[in-house]
Structures are given as structure tokens and as C-alpha cells.
Amino acid sequence: MAKLIAEALAVERIYGLGGTVSHVRTESIFADAAPTSGFVSHCYMLVLVNKSGTNSCNNLQDKIENHCRSYIPVTANVLNVQQYNDWLTEGHPFAISVSKTAGCLYDAENVKHILPANAGEEQQPVKLNEAYFNAGLNKVEEFLAGADLYRIREQNKMAAFMLHQAAEQALHTLFRISTGLYVNTHSIDKLIRYCSMVSHKIAATFRVTMKRMNTFSSCC
């Protein structure tokens, strides 16, 4: 998969962040045994690019995911390689975790990445995580209060919009305090895929939630 991405776009390095393993079990009266088989149904990657031109990182992410879709669904977080190196120097928790733990799937060998001497130390203070959590929780609660107000006023589309904002803030907060990374997107789909890396329950939970929100929005 990394080779496919490197052939399609000029990338500097690709890290494997993980994958979703799905299990299939078929039982019938014609089979004495019903073994369970597992297969990778989704991959998560970090793609570092030497950004130039008009393509944003979000656009490059979409190109990579569309290119890989016919082979296997991929969630590709795209970052500028210079930004990533700056984060390494600063001791950013996301960059440190990736460089220390993630497998490098492709390297164009144009840029060196050097871990700082204090890479083994705590990079994100607990108080900072608490601040992110409290700020995110406050936003979620305010959007939910707005949704309740619009529901009372029978403005269902506005209520659904407030619920969408609450979900967005909740996902942003979960991903940031879990990985140290803030992703610049308003897409619930992308945020669900990002957060699936830190909680296996997210995708199923929000699939039901979004269906209810869409039903609620249409009842106006």
C-alpha cells in the first residue's frame, strides 16, 4: 500500500499507525466446523510530504484515500515534513510517539528525522490534557444546550446542526488528548476514522448517533 501511495504522489516518508482487523465467522448445517477468519479491513497511515503547490494537506489526504480505496480503505493523515521535524525538535507528543513506535513503510531518504535527547520524557503534561478536555467538554455542553433550545422552538434543522457541532467537538477533544494531535477538519466521517485509532467503540457508536441525527433533521 505504501508503494502505491509513493507511486501516485511525491512523498517523503510513510508511517504505519495501525489497522482495523475484521473477523468473519460462517455457521451452517453443511459445515462441521465454523472457524473465524480475520483480515485487515482498514489501514491508518501518516504521510509526510514536502508540501509545494496549491494542494492542501486535506486535498492530498483525499487523493491518497481515493487512490487506495479499490485495494483497501485507508485513513491517511498528511503532514508537511518540515512541520513534523519542527514538532520533533519541540518534543511534540504525536511526532515523538510516531518516530519512536510506528513502523516506517516508505522513506525517500531526502530528509533526516532526529529524535531529541529527552524523547523518553513525558512530552504532554497532564495539566495540558486536562485543559484540552475541559475546554472541549465545555463546547460540547454548550452546543447540546443550543440543540435543546432549538428543539423546544421546533427548529429541527438548527437543532441537528448543534448536535453535529457537539459531535465534532467531542471527537476533536478525544483525538487530541489521546494522541496530542489536532486535525484541521470539520468532517465527522474523517474524525470518526481518526478516533477509531484510539477507541474501537467510536465507529459503531457514532454510526447510530448520526442516523438518529439525520432522522431528527428530516422531521421538520
C-alpha positions in Angstrom: 0.0 0.0 0.0 2.8 2.4 0.8 4.3 1.7 -2.6 1.0 2.6 -4.3 1.0 5.9 -2.5 4.6 6.7 -3.3 4.0 5.9 -7.0 0.9 8.2 -7.1 2.4 11.2 -5.2 5.7 12.6 -4.3 6.0 11.7 -0.6 9.0 11.9 1.8 8.0 9.2 4.3 5.1 6.9 5.2 4.5 5.5 8.7 2.0 2.8 9.6 -0.1 3.8 12.5 -2.2 0.7 12.7 -5.2 -1.1 11.2 -8.7 -2.4 11.8 -8.9 -6.2 11.8 -12.3 -7.6 11.0 -13.5 -11.1 11.8 -15.8 -13.3 9.8 -17.5 -16.5 11.0 -19.9 -18.5 9.0 -22.0 -21.3 10.5 -24.3 -23.7 8.6 -25.7 -27.2 8.7 -23.2 -28.1 6.0 -20.1 -27.3 7.9 -18.8 -29.5 10.8 -16.5 -26.6 12.0 -17.0 -22.9 11.8 -13.6 -21.2 12.1 -13.3 -17.5 12.4 -11.1 -15.8 9.9 -9.5 -12.3 10.3 -8.4 -9.8 7.8 -7.2 -6.2 7.8 -10.2 -4.1 6.6 -8.8 -0.6 7.2 -5.3 0.9 7.4 -4.1 4.1 9.2 -1.1 5.9 8.0 0.9 9.1 8.5 2.2 10.5 5.2 4.9 13.2 5.2 5.2 15.4 2.2 7.4 18.2 1.1 4.5 20.5 0.5 4.5 22.7 -2.5 2.0 24.0 -5.0 -1.7 24.7 -4.3 -2.7 21.3 -2.9 -3.5 21.4 0.8 -2.8 18.5 3.2 -6.5 17.8 3.3 -6.6 17.6 -0.6 -3.6 15.3 -0.6 -5.3 13.1 2.0 -8.4 12.8 -0.2 -6.2 11.9 -3.2 -4.4 9.2 -1.3 -7.5 7.7 0.2 -9.3 7.7 -3.2 -6.3 6.1 -4.8 -6.1 3.3 -2.3 -9.9 2.7 -1.9 -10.1 0.0 -4.6 -7.4 -2.0 -2.7 -8.2 -1.3 1.0 -9.7 1.6 2.8 -7.1 3.9 4.2 -7.1 6.9 6.5 -4.0 8.9 5.7 -3.0 11.8 7.9 -0.9 14.1 5.8 1.6 16.5 7.3 4.3 18.7 5.9 7.7 17.1 6.6 9.1 20.4 7.9 6.2 20.8 10.4 6.9 17.2 11.6 10.6 17.9 12.1 9.8 21.1 14.0 7.5 19.1 16.2 10.3 16.5 16.8 12.6 19.3 17.9 9.9 20.8 20.2 9.1 17.4 21.7 5.5 17.3 20.3 3.9 14.1 21.7 2.4 13.0 18.4 5.7 13.3 16.5 7.7 11.7 19.3 5.3 8.7 19.5 5.3 8.1 15.8 9.1 8.3 15.4 9.7 6.0 18.4 6.9 3.4 17.8 5.4 3.5 14.3 6.9 1.4 11.6 8.4 3.2 8.6 6.8 1.8 5.5 8.5 4.1 3.0 11.4 6.5 3.0 12.5 8.6 0.1 15.7 9.3 2.1 15.7 13.0 1.3 15.2 14.2 4.9 16.6 13.1 8.2 14.5 12.9 11.3 16.3 13.2 14.6 14.8 12.4 18.0 15.6 14.9 20.7 17.7 13.7 23.6 14.8 14.0 26.0 12.4 11.9 23.8 11.8 9.4 26.6 10.4 12.0 29.0 6.8 13.0 29.4 6.0 15.3 26.5 2.5 16.4 27.2 1.8 17.4 30.8 -1.3 16.1 32.5 -2.5 19.6 33.2 -2.4 20.4 29.5 -4.5 17.4 28.7 -6.9 18.5 31.4 -7.1 21.9 29.9 -7.9 20.5 26.4 -10.5 18.1 28.0 -12.3 20.8 30.0 -12.3 23.3 27.0 -13.7 20.6 24.7 -16.3 19.4 27.2 -17.5 23.0 27.7 -18.0 23.4 24.0 -19.9 20.1 23.8 -22.2 21.1 26.6 -22.9 24.5 25.1 -23.8 23.0 21.7 -26.1 20.4 23.4 -27.8 23.3 25.3 -28.3 25.1 22.0 -29.7 21.9 20.4 -32.2 21.6 23.3 -33.3 25.2 22.8 -33.9 24.8 19.1 -35.7 21.5 19.7 -38.1 23.4 22.1 -38.6 26.0 19.4 -39.3 23.2 16.9 -36.4 24.3 14.7 -35.2 20.8 14.0 -32.6 21.6 11.3 -30.8 24.1 13.7 -31.0 21.5 16.5 -29.4 18.9 14.3 -26.7 21.4 13.3 -26.0 22.0 17.0 -25.8 18.2 17.6 -23.4 18.0 14.7 -21.2 20.7 16.3 -21.3 18.8 19.6 -20.2 15.6 18.0 -17.4 17.4 16.1 -16.0 18.9 19.3 -16.3 15.7 21.2 -14.3 13.8 18.5 -11.7 16.6 18.3 -11.2 16.5 22.0 -10.9 12.7 22.2 -8.3 12.6 19.5 -6.3 15.5 20.8 -6.0 14.3 24.4 -5.2 10.7 23.2 -2.6 11.5 20.5 -1.6 15.1 21.1 -2.6 16.0 17.5 -5.2 18.5 16.4 -6.6 17.8 12.9 -7.9 20.7 10.9 -11.2 19.2 9.6 -14.9 19.6 10.1 -15.7 16.2 8.6 -17.4 13.9 11.0 -16.5 11.0 8.8 -12.8 11.8 9.0 -12.9 12.5 12.7 -14.7 9.1 13.4 -11.9 7.4 11.4 -9.2 9.2 13.3 -10.8 8.4 16.7 -11.2 4.8 15.7 -7.4 4.6 16.2 -7.8 5.3 19.9 -11.2 3.6 20.7 -12.8 0.6 18.9 -16.2 1.7 20.0 -16.3 5.1 18.2 -17.3 3.9 14.7 -20.3 1.9 15.9 -21.4 4.5 18.5 -21.4 7.4 16.0 -22.9 5.4 13.2 -26.1 5.0 15.3 -25.9 8.6 16.5 -25.6 10.1 13.0 -28.6 8.0 11.8 -30.6 9.5 14.6 -29.4 13.0 13.9 -30.3 12.7 10.2 -33.8 11.3 11.1 -34.3 14.2 13.6 -33.2 16.8 11.0 -35.7 15.5 8.4 -38.6 15.7 10.8 -39.4 19.4 10.2 
